[in-house]
Amino acid sequence: MHISHWFIARQELSPAKNRGLVVASFLLPLLIWAIVSYVPFVWHPMMRISDAGDVDYFQKEMLVDRATFQQEFSNMQVTGKRVPTATPANPVYLPAPHVVFKVWKAI
């Protein structure tokens, strides 16, 4: 079956194709959301602080931009102080699917 058969104008889709599109329209956004949330090299513009080191204004679980984290990390290395540690993270407006499901389940 060629992909062009899906794009014929003014023709009803078969029930199987219709069901396939309905399933894909639900699963594809979930798949994209999961990839963005869980695959670190796709999109994690922030850093979640796990240890503030000697940076005064960093706090545990705080989200900071990567550039800010790298700058403070470099500052602490140059001055010989304790460096902060962090993990890549997404902004709060894009929580991971498991977090959303956990909250949804609690409701």
C-alpha positions as CSV (number, residue, x, y, z in Angstrom):
1,M,0.0,0.0,0.0
2,H,1.4,3.4,-1.0
3,I,1.2,6.4,1.2
4,S,-0.5,8.3,-1.6
5,H,-3.6,6.3,-1.1
6,W,-4.2,8.1,2.2
7,F,-4.3,11.5,0.5
8,I,-6.9,11.0,-2.2
9,A,-9.3,14.0,-2.2
10,R,-13.1,13.6,-1.7
11,Q,-13.0,9.9,-1.0
12,E,-14.1,8.2,2.2
13,L,-11.5,6.4,4.2
14,S,-12.0,2.7,4.9
15,P,-13.0,1.8,8.4
16,A,-9.5,0.3,9.0
17,K,-7.8,3.5,7.9
18,N,-10.2,5.6,9.9
19,R,-9.4,3.6,13.1
20,G,-5.7,3.8,12.4
21,L,-5.8,7.6,12.1
22,V,-7.9,7.8,15.3
23,V,-5.3,5.7,17.2
24,A,-2.4,7.5,15.7
25,S,-3.9,10.9,16.5
26,F,-3.9,9.9,20.2
27,L,-0.6,7.9,20.4
28,L,1.6,10.1,18.3
29,P,1.3,13.2,20.5
30,L,1.9,11.0,23.6
31,L,5.0,9.5,21.9
32,I,6.4,13.0,21.1
33,W,5.7,14.2,24.6
34,A,7.5,11.2,26.1
35,I,10.5,11.7,23.8
36,V,10.8,15.3,24.7
37,S,10.4,14.6,28.4
38,Y,12.6,11.5,28.8
39,V,15.4,11.7,26.2
40,P,18.0,14.2,27.6
41,F,19.6,15.2,24.4
42,V,16.3,16.2,22.7
43,W,15.2,19.2,24.7
44,H,16.1,20.0,28.3
45,P,16.9,23.7,28.4
46,M,17.2,24.0,32.2
47,M,19.1,22.4,35.0
48,R,17.6,21.1,38.2
49,I,20.0,21.8,41.1
50,S,20.7,18.7,43.2
51,D,23.5,20.3,45.3
52,A,24.0,24.1,45.3
53,G,27.7,23.9,46.2
54,D,28.9,27.3,47.3
55,V,26.6,29.3,45.0
56,D,24.7,31.5,47.4
57,Y,21.4,31.8,45.6
58,F,21.1,28.2,44.3
59,Q,18.7,26.0,46.2
60,K,18.0,22.2,46.0
61,E,15.4,21.4,43.3
62,M,15.7,24.9,41.8
63,L,15.5,25.2,38.0
64,V,18.0,27.5,36.3
65,D,18.9,28.1,32.7
66,R,21.9,26.1,31.4
67,A,23.9,29.2,30.7
68,T,23.4,30.4,34.3
69,F,24.4,27.0,35.7
70,Q,27.5,26.9,33.5
71,Q,28.5,30.4,34.5
72,E,28.2,29.7,38.2
73,F,29.9,26.3,37.8
74,S,32.9,28.0,36.1
75,N,33.0,30.8,38.8
76,M,33.2,28.2,41.5
77,Q,35.9,26.2,39.7
78,V,38.0,29.4,39.2
79,T,37.7,30.4,42.8
80,G,38.3,26.9,44.2
81,K,35.0,26.6,45.9
82,R,32.5,23.7,45.9
83,V,30.8,23.4,42.5
84,P,27.1,22.9,42.1
85,T,25.7,19.7,40.7
86,A,22.5,19.4,38.6
87,T,20.7,17.3,36.1
88,P,19.1,18.4,32.8
89,A,15.4,19.3,33.2
90,N,12.4,20.6,31.3
91,P,10.6,23.8,32.4
92,V,7.6,23.4,34.8
93,Y,5.1,24.0,32.0
94,L,6.2,20.7,30.4
95,P,6.0,18.1,33.1
96,A,6.9,14.5,32.3
97,P,4.0,12.1,31.5
98,H,4.6,10.0,34.7
99,V,4.2,13.2,36.8
100,V,1.0,14.2,35.1
101,F,-0.4,10.7,35.5
102,K,0.6,10.5,39.2
103,V,-1.3,13.8,39.8
104,W,-4.3,12.7,37.7
105,K,-4.4,9.4,39.6
106,A,-4.5,11.3,43.0
107,I,-7.5,13.3,42.0
